[in-house]
Amino acid sequence: MKIIICGAGQVGESIAAHLSEEENDVTIIDQNQDRIRKVL
């Protein structure tokens, strides 16, 4: 499944980690590039 998450804060990061563990294609969008780097 392809999923887009808006916001790479605590909740967005947690959801992205959980969904990617289940073999989903996860894309995260956030205005703060540092948050996105942290998730990667």
C-alpha positions in Angstrom: 0.0 0.0 0.0 1.2 3.5 -0.7 0.8 5.9 2.2 1.6 9.6 2.6 2.0 11.0 6.1 1.9 14.8 6.6 4.1 15.7 9.6 7.2 14.1 10.9 6.7 14.8 14.5 6.4 12.2 17.2 3.1 10.8 16.0 4.0 10.9 12.3 7.4 9.3 12.9 5.8 6.5 15.0 3.1 5.8 12.4 5.6 5.8 9.6 7.9 3.3 11.5 4.9 1.0 12.2 3.6 1.1 8.6 7.0 0.6 7.0 7.6 -2.5 9.2 4.4 -3.9 7.5 6.0 -3.6 4.0 4.0 -0.4 3.1 5.5 2.3 0.8 5.5 5.3 3.2 6.2 8.9 2.2 6.5 11.6 4.8 6.0 15.3 4.1 7.1 18.0 6.5 8.2 21.6 6.2 11.1 21.0 8.6 13.9 19.1 6.7 15.7 18.2 10.0 12.7 16.2 11.1 12.6 14.2 7.8 16.4 13.5 8.1 15.8 12.2 11.6 13.2 9.8 10.4 15.4 8.5 7.6 
